[in-house]
Amino acid sequence: MNINQSELEQKLRDATQPGTIVTLTLEEAAQAGLYPEDAMSEEDALESSLREANEEGDGNGETI
């Protein structure tokens, strides 16, 4: 998709105005350096940490 740079710049200026809703395509968002949030949730991070701790145990199913 060909992104019109001046239109994108106008959308980004509009987005700085309180109460304004601006819709961007995925391509426009990527061009502007905006990305969807893909970080782990706090719950997922805790679960992952606990799983890693158990895998690093002493081989008897107990963590060291």
OpenMM code with the backbone's topology and positions (N, CA, C; nanometers):
from openmm import Vec3, app, unit

residues = "MET ASN ILE ASN GLN SER GLU LEU GLU GLN LYS LEU ARG ASP ALA THR GLN PRO GLY THR ILE VAL THR LEU THR LEU GLU GLU ALA ALA GLN ALA GLY LEU TYR PRO GLU ASP ALA MET SER GLU GLU ASP ALA LEU GLU SER SER LEU ARG GLU ALA ASN GLU GLU GLY ASP GLY ASN GLY GLU THR ILE".split()
positions = [
    Vec3(0.0841, -0.1187, 0.0000),
    Vec3(0.0000, 0.0000, 0.0000),
    Vec3(0.0880, 0.1243, 0.0000),
    Vec3(0.0520, 0.2196, -0.0813),
    Vec3(0.1254, 0.3450, -0.0903),
    Vec3(0.0685, 0.4437, 0.0106),
    Vec3(0.1523, 0.4897, 0.1018),
    Vec3(0.1073, 0.5798, 0.2075),
    Vec3(0.1350, 0.7240, 0.1657),
    Vec3(0.0298, 0.8059, 0.1700),
    Vec3(0.0444, 0.9472, 0.1404),
    Vec3(0.1015, 1.0146, 0.2653),
    Vec3(0.2263, 1.0584, 0.2577),
    Vec3(0.2969, 1.1130, 0.3736),
    Vec3(0.2287, 1.2373, 0.4301),
    Vec3(0.1782, 1.3240, 0.3460),
    Vec3(0.1151, 1.4467, 0.3964),
    Vec3(-0.0160, 1.4143, 0.4691),
    Vec3(-0.0911, 1.3147, 0.4193),
    Vec3(-0.2135, 1.2731, 0.4887),
    Vec3(-0.1811, 1.2112, 0.6241),
    Vec3(-0.0757, 1.1304, 0.6281),
    Vec3(-0.0339, 1.0693, 0.7537),
    Vec3(0.0086, 1.1763, 0.8537),
    Vec3(0.0852, 1.2726, 0.8085),
    Vec3(0.1274, 1.3815, 0.8972),
    Vec3(0.0078, 1.4584, 0.9519),
    Vec3(-0.0939, 1.4822, 0.8673),
    Vec3(-0.2143, 1.5519, 0.9125),
    Vec3(-0.2881, 1.4685, 1.0170),
    Vec3(-0.2984, 1.3385, 0.9947),
    Vec3(-0.3636, 1.2518, 1.0924),
    Vec3(-0.2903, 1.2571, 1.2268),
    Vec3(-0.1581, 1.2561, 1.2213),
    Vec3(-0.0805, 1.2601, 1.3455),
    Vec3(-0.0957, 1.3949, 1.4164),
    Vec3(-0.1042, 1.5035, 1.3395),
    Vec3(-0.1304, 1.6351, 1.4008),
    Vec3(-0.2683, 1.6348, 1.4653),
    Vec3(-0.3671, 1.5804, 1.3924),
    Vec3(-0.5035, 1.5735, 1.4461),
    Vec3(-0.5077, 1.4933, 1.5761),
    Vec3(-0.4273, 1.3887, 1.5836),
    Vec3(-0.4272, 1.3009, 1.7007),
    Vec3(-0.3784, 1.3724, 1.8274),
    Vec3(-0.3106, 1.4852, 1.8119),
    Vec3(-0.2620, 1.5584, 1.9299),
    Vec3(-0.3701, 1.6462, 1.9913),
    Vec3(-0.4835, 1.6579, 1.9228),
    Vec3(-0.5932, 1.7408, 1.9722),
    Vec3(-0.6814, 1.6598, 2.0676),
    Vec3(-0.7027, 1.7088, 2.1890),
    Vec3(-0.7856, 1.6366, 2.2850),
    Vec3(-0.9246, 1.6062, 2.2284),
    Vec3(-0.9692, 1.4840, 2.2514),
    Vec3(-1.1023, 1.4428, 2.2080),
    Vec3(-1.1124, 1.3987, 2.0639),
    Vec3(-1.0035, 1.4071, 1.9913),
    Vec3(-1.0043, 1.3683, 1.8504),
    Vec3(-0.9700, 1.2207, 1.8371),
    Vec3(-1.0470, 1.1499, 1.7580),
    Vec3(-1.0196, 1.0092, 1.7304),
    Vec3(-0.9667, 0.9999, 1.5882),
    Vec3(-0.8505, 0.9386, 1.5752),
    Vec3(-0.7871, 0.9242, 1.4446),
    Vec3(-0.7680, 0.7750, 1.4176),
    Vec3(-0.8095, 0.7313, 1.3012),
    Vec3(-0.7934, 0.5918, 1.2628),
    Vec3(-0.6795, 0.5804, 1.1630),
    Vec3(-0.5854, 0.4898, 1.1930),
    Vec3(-0.4727, 0.4650, 1.1048),
    Vec3(-0.4794, 0.3212, 1.0560),
    Vec3(-0.4336, 0.2983, 0.9338),
    Vec3(-0.4181, 0.1618, 0.8857),
    Vec3(-0.2944, 0.1033, 0.9536),
    Vec3(-0.2798, -0.0283, 0.9463),
    Vec3(-0.1591, -0.0903, 1.0028),
    Vec3(-0.0331, -0.0356, 0.9363),
    Vec3(-0.0412, -0.0115, 0.8069),
    Vec3(0.0740, 0.0416, 0.7341),
    Vec3(0.1087, 0.1829, 0.7809),
    Vec3(0.0050, 0.2659, 0.8020),
    Vec3(0.0288, 0.4025, 0.8502),
    Vec3(0.0883, 0.3995, 0.9908),
    Vec3(0.0355, 0.3121, 1.0750),
    Vec3(0.0861, 0.3014, 1.2114),
    Vec3(0.2331, 0.2588, 1.2111),
    Vec3(0.2662, 0.1623, 1.1272),
    Vec3(0.4051, 0.1173, 1.1178),
    Vec3(0.4945, 0.2299, 1.0656),
    Vec3(0.4483, 0.3026, 0.9651),
    Vec3(0.5243, 0.4148, 0.9095),
    Vec3(0.5493, 0.5223, 1.0150),
    Vec3(0.4517, 0.5411, 1.1034),
    Vec3(0.4633, 0.6439, 1.2080),
    Vec3(0.5418, 0.5933, 1.3290),
    Vec3(0.5806, 0.4655, 1.3268),
    Vec3(0.6564, 0.4100, 1.4381),
    Vec3(0.5689, 0.3647, 1.5540),
    Vec3(0.4407, 0.3440, 1.5261),
    Vec3(0.3472, 0.2980, 1.6294),
    Vec3(0.3238, 0.1492, 1.6104),
    Vec3(0.3259, 0.0763, 1.7184),
    Vec3(0.3064, -0.0681, 1.7098),
    Vec3(0.2062, -0.1120, 1.8146),
    Vec3(0.1318, -0.2188, 1.7881),
    Vec3(0.0375, -0.2690, 1.8883),
    Vec3(0.1121, -0.3229, 2.0097),
    Vec3(0.0527, -0.3100, 2.1243),
    Vec3(0.1119, -0.3607, 2.2473),
    Vec3(0.1151, -0.5127, 2.2412),
    Vec3(0.2320, -0.5699, 2.2601),
    Vec3(0.2427, -0.7151, 2.2571),
    Vec3(0.3216, -0.7687, 2.3761),
    Vec3(0.3336, -0.6863, 2.4791),
    Vec3(0.4049, -0.7290, 2.5988),
    Vec3(0.3221, -0.8317, 2.6751),
    Vec3(0.3906, -0.9088, 2.7565),
    Vec3(0.3221, -1.0072, 2.8412),
    Vec3(0.2419, -0.9360, 2.9488),
    Vec3(0.1328, -0.9993, 2.9868),
    Vec3(0.0592, -0.9472, 3.1016),
    Vec3(0.1390, -0.9816, 3.2274),
    Vec3(0.1081, -0.9148, 3.3362),
    Vec3(0.1776, -0.9422, 3.4622),
    Vec3(0.1567, -1.0883, 3.5032),
    Vec3(0.0348, -1.1375, 3.4827),
    Vec3(0.0028, -1.2760, 3.5170),
    Vec3(0.0858, -1.3737, 3.4330),
    Vec3(0.0974, -1.3481, 3.3025),
    Vec3(0.1768, -1.4350, 3.2153),
    Vec3(0.3246, -1.4322, 3.2541),
    Vec3(0.3752, -1.3157, 3.2916),
    Vec3(0.5150, -1.3034, 3.3320),
    Vec3(0.5419, -1.3839, 3.4587),
    Vec3(0.4516, -1.3764, 3.5561),
    Vec3(0.4672, -1.4518, 3.6796),
    Vec3(0.4645, -1.6016, 3.6501),
    Vec3(0.3689, -1.6447, 3.5688),
    Vec3(0.3588, -1.7862, 3.5330),
    Vec3(0.4862, -1.8346, 3.4654),
    Vec3(0.5399, -1.7548, 3.3755),
    Vec3(0.6619, -1.7903, 3.3052),
    Vec3(0.7792, -1.7999, 3.4024),
    Vec3(0.7890, -1.7072, 3.4948),
    Vec3(0.8974, -1.7087, 3.5938),
    Vec3(0.8891, -1.8329, 3.6816),
    Vec3(0.7680, -1.8669, 3.7237),
    Vec3(0.7507, -1.9851, 3.8075),
    Vec3(0.7852, -2.1121, 3.7304),
    Vec3(0.7466, -2.1172, 3.6037),
    Vec3(0.7765, -2.2334, 3.5200),
    Vec3(0.9276, -2.2479, 3.5033),
    Vec3(0.9975, -2.1376, 3.4785),
    Vec3(1.1430, -2.1410, 3.4643),
    Vec3(1.2094, -2.1855, 3.5938),
    Vec3(1.1608, -2.1355, 3.7060),
    Vec3(1.2177, -2.1733, 3.8355),
    Vec3(1.2023, -2.3230, 3.8584),
    Vec3(1.0883, -2.3802, 3.8226),
    Vec3(1.0669, -2.5237, 3.8400),
    Vec3(1.1555, -2.6054, 3.7464),
    Vec3(1.1791, -2.5546, 3.6263),
    Vec3(1.2650, -2.6250, 3.5313),
    Vec3(1.4102, -2.6236, 3.5765),
    Vec3(1.4490, -2.5257, 3.6567),
    Vec3(1.5872, -2.5141, 3.7048),
    Vec3(1.6050, -2.5835, 3.8391),
    Vec3(1.5063, -2.6613, 3.8792),
    Vec3(1.5092, -2.7295, 4.0086),
    Vec3(1.6222, -2.8304, 4.0164),
    Vec3(1.6230, -2.9059, 4.1274),
    Vec3(1.7312, -3.0012, 4.1527),
    Vec3(1.7050, -3.1381, 4.0913),
    Vec3(1.6034, -3.1505, 4.0083),
    Vec3(1.5735, -3.2761, 3.9438),
    Vec3(1.4716, -3.3586, 4.0198),
    Vec3(1.4378, -3.3186, 4.1406),
    Vec3(1.3389, -3.3881, 4.2212),
    Vec3(1.2057, -3.3148, 4.2233),
    Vec3(1.1899, -3.2212, 4.1321),
    Vec3(1.0673, -3.1441, 4.1291),
    Vec3(1.0658, -3.0300, 4.2289),
    Vec3(1.1785, -3.0091, 4.2973),
    Vec3(1.1878, -2.9009, 4.3940),
    Vec3(1.2831, -2.7962, 4.3422),
    Vec3(1.2521, -2.6720, 4.3685),
    Vec3(1.3428, -2.5653, 4.3255),
    Vec3(1.4546, -2.5514, 4.4265),
    Vec3(1.5659, -2.5063, 4.3774),
    Vec3(1.6825, -2.4866, 4.4642),
    Vec3(1.6799, -2.3482, 4.5218),
] * unit.nanometer
topology = app.Topology()
chain = topology.addChain("A")
for resn in residues:
    res = topology.addResidue(resn, chain)
    for name in ("N", "CA", "C"):
        topology.addAtom(name, app.Element.getBySymbol(name[0]), res)
